[in-house]
Amino acid sequence: MTVPVTLLGIGQWLGQTRFGPNLAPDALRRAGLINRLQALAIDIKDAGDVAMITNGHEGQQSGSFRNGRLIAAASDKIASAVSQIVDSKRMPLILGGDHSIAIGTIAGLARHYANLGVIWYDAHGDLNTVDTTPSGNIHGMPLAASLGLGHPLLVNAGGYAEKIKAENLVLIGVRDLDEGEKQLIAEQRIKLFTAHDVKRLGMKRVIAETLKYLNTRCDGIHLSFDLDGIDPREAPGVGTPVRGGVSFADSLLAVKLLLDSQSITSAEFVELNPLLDSEEQTVAATLALIGALFGETSSDECSCLAGSSENSARVM
């Protein structure tokens, strides 16, 4: 990949209830992400982190809009930062944070595309609204908000509504959908591949069908990769693990195929929680996925994984 890349950290965790996703951007940096990308001869710039409120839960209320005003304000800041990266003719590479950050990232990206496509790699649909959510956690709402559905403060993040169209969206790896999400998917005819579909069809076919579907209608494709899309036996460091996920090998193949397609115009990796990880297994998996998206080969991956483990041991 020859396009210049800007790395942006967004350490937000208020979209759910477990402290830790806010620590992910620095954990990935300490594990050697920048050096790893520089070794691929990529023009990589680290723009630092968007300043987030990390200790200001609006109470631990159990309502349907937990921390909504804080997240809405953060989404505006995220949208502005991401839009500036696109304006500078660089590819945004975003490190979350919980998946509520996508309200802001998609708001920042969609300003620049007539038909932004989104590949949502996730165990969950994240298509709830304040009317359908069983938890009140906003990390389960970003796709609905981006489609123009839900609370006005989320829907209008970045100063406008309806950032993406249902027909420009593909979900991969889903296996835990709430009833309201199932209904919305059926009504909007949203294309999805469950984790079972991946096993049945094979990842090569899933990605080929995804790209064929999106490339005919979209002028840019954003990859939103939630680490809980991977089976938790291989990526345990996430807050909402769901058994029966996509294997790490298939996930790695997916990003390599997306690289080969040269279709991805932005990417984010979210929901890594270093505090829940086991021997930095999920940190290493995230590094490998990002590396593969930017052209890292299998031999590069093996050597860098070993190096990152050694570096992490010294830092920690």
N, C-alpha and C positions, 0 to 999 in steps of 0.2 A: 504494500500500500504506500503510495507516494504522497498522498494528501497530508499537509501539516495537521498536527493534532494538538488540541489544548485539553489538558486534564483539569477537571474541576471537582473538588470534593464538596459534598453536601451532607454534613453530619446531622441529619434529622432523625429523631426517634419518637417524636410525639404522635406519629400516626398510629402507634400501637402502644403497648403497655410495658414492654421489657426494655430496660436500659441496655445499650450496647451497640446498636447499629450506627450510632453517632461516632463510634470509635473506629469504624471500618476504614475510612479513607486514610487515616494515619497508619493503621495496621498494614495496609497494602503498600504504602510508601516505605515503611520501615522494612518490609519484607523484600524490597528491591524492585518495585514495579518500574520506576523511572529508568533505572539502569538497564532493566530487561528490555524495555522498549527502545532505548538508545542503542542497544546492541544490535537492533534490527535496522539501524540507520534511519530511524524515523525522526522527522522534525517534531519533537515533542516539547511542549511548553507546559509547565505546571503553574496554573493560575491561582493555586491555593484553594481555600475553602470559602464558600458563602457563609457569612456569619449567621449561625442559627441559635435560637434559644433552646438550651438543653436541660434547663432545670426549672422550667416554669409551667408545669402541668396546670391547666385550668381546673384544678381539683381532679380527683380521680372519679369524676361523675360517670355514671353508667348510661347516660343518655345517648342519643343517636348521632351526636355531633361533637364527640370528645376532642377538645383542643382545637376546635374548628377555626376560631378566629386567629389563633397563633399560626396554624398551618396555612390559612388563606393569606396572611401577611407574608409568611415565608415563601409561598408560591409565587407571589409577585416579584420578590427579590430573585428567586431562582430563574424565573422567566426572563428577567432583564439580563442576568449574567449569561445565560445560555444564548440568548439572542445576540448579544455582543460578540460571542465567539463565532457564530455563523456570519455575522457582518464582517468579521475579520478574515473571512474565507478559510477558516480552519474547521476541522471536524471536532465536535464536542465528544469527549470521553468522560463520562460522569460517574463518580463513585458515591453511592449512597452509603448510609441512610436507609430508612425504611421506604417502602414503595410509594408512600404518599408524595415523595418528591417528584414523581412523574407528573403530577398535576402542573407543577411549574415547568419541568423540562419540556413537556409537550407543548405547553403554552408558548414557551420561548422559541421552539422549533417551528411550530405550525405557521408563525408569522411569515416564514420564508418559503412556504410551499403552498401551491394551490390544492394539492391532494397528497398530504403526508400519509404514508403507510406506516403501520406499527406492527412489529412482531413482538408479541407479549409471551415471553417464555416463563412459565409460572405454574405452580401447583394450583393456584387459585385464579378465579376470573377477575377479581377486583372490580366488579361491575355492580356493586351495591350502591344504594343511595340512602339518605337518612330515613327513608320510608321502608326500606327492605333490610337494612343491616341488622344482624342478630347481635353484634358486639358493640357498635358505635365507633369502631376503630376506622380511621380515615384511610389507613393503608389498604383497606378493602374497597375503596371508592374511586381511585384515580381514573380508571377507564370510563366509568359512568360519567364522571365530571367532564372528562375530555370530550365525550360524546354530546355534552350539553344537558346532562341529566343529573338532578340532585340539588343540593343546597346552592342558592345563588352565589354565595361567597366563593365556593369552589368552582362552580361552573364558569364564573367570570374572572377567574385568575388570569392575570396578565392584561386585563382590561377588555376582554372580548370572550365570546362564548362559542361553543361547537368547533373545537379545534380539529377534530378528525371525524371521518364518516365511518359508519359501521361496516360498509363494504370495503374499507381500506385497512381492516384489522384482521390479524390472524393470531389465535391463541395456540400455543404449543405446550404440551406437558400437563395440562389441567387434569385434576382428579379430585377436587374438593370444591364443589359449587353449591351455593345456597339456593333456595327455591326461587327467590326473586331474580337471581342471576340466570338461572335456567330459563325462566320465562322471558327475560330480556334477550337472551341469546336466540331463542326461538322466534321472538317477534321481529328482531332486527336481522335475523338470518346471518349471524356472525359466524365466520368460518373458524373452526377449531379442530385441533388434533389432540386427543387425550393422550396420557402416558401409555395407555393400552394401544391406541392407534399407532404410536411410535414403534412399539414392540411388534405389532402386527404387520405394519407396512414397511418398516425400516426407515431410519432417519434420512437416508438419501432421497427416498421418494417424498417424504414429508417436506423437506426443504425445497425440493424441485417443484412440488405442487404449490407451496407457499409463494415462491418467487414468481412462478408463472401467473398466479392469481394477482399478486401485487404489482408486478412490473408492467402489466398492461394498463394500469389505471393510476399509478402513483409516480410523482416526480421526486420523491425522496423516501427512504425507508429508515425508520428508527428502530433499533433493537433495544428492548427493555427486558433485561435478563435478571430474573429473581432467582437467587441461589437455591430457594426451596423447590425450584423446578426439578432439581437433581434429587435422586433418592437419598434420604437422610443417612443411610448407612455410609455413603461416600462423601456427603456434605452435611455434617451434623450441626454446624455453627449457624443455625438460623432459628428465628423465633417461633415460626409456625410450621414445623416439619410435618410432612404427610407421607406415609408409607407408600411404596409402590411407584416411586418416581422414575424419571428417565435416568439411565445410567450416566456416570461421568463420561465414559467413552463415547456414548452417543451424543452427549452435550458438546464434547470437544469436537466431534465430527461436524455437528451442526454449525459451530462458529467457523470452522475451516471451510465448509461449503459456502457459507455466507461471504467469507473473504474472497473465495474464488469467483463468486458472482459479481463482485465489485458493485453491489447494490446498496450497501449499508452506508448511510450518510451521517449517522450519529449512533451512539450507544451509551447505555447506562447499566451498571451492575449494582444490584441493591439487595438489602436484607441480610447481608453478612453480619453476624454478631460475634465478634471475637471472644466475648465472654462465655459463649456457649460452645465454642469450638473444642475439638479434641486434638491436641498436639498440632494445632495450626493446619489441620487437614483441609478445612474449607478455605482458609486463606491461600494455601497452595493451589487448590483447585481454581480459585478465582484468578490468581496470577496466570495459571496455565490457559484459562479460557480467554483472558484479555490478550495474552501473548499470541495465541492461535488466531485471534481475530485480526491481528496485525502482521501475520506472516511467519510466526515462529514455527520452525519445523520440529519434528519429533525429537531429533538429537539435541536441538537447542533447548527444547522443553525439559528434557531429562537433566541436562547440565545445570540449567537455571533453577530447577526445582531443588537440586542438591545445594546449590549456592545460596538460595533464599533461606533454606532451613538453617544453614550454618550462620548466615547473617542474623536471622531472627533469634537464634540461641544466644548470640553475643549481645544483641540489643536488649533482650528480655532479662 
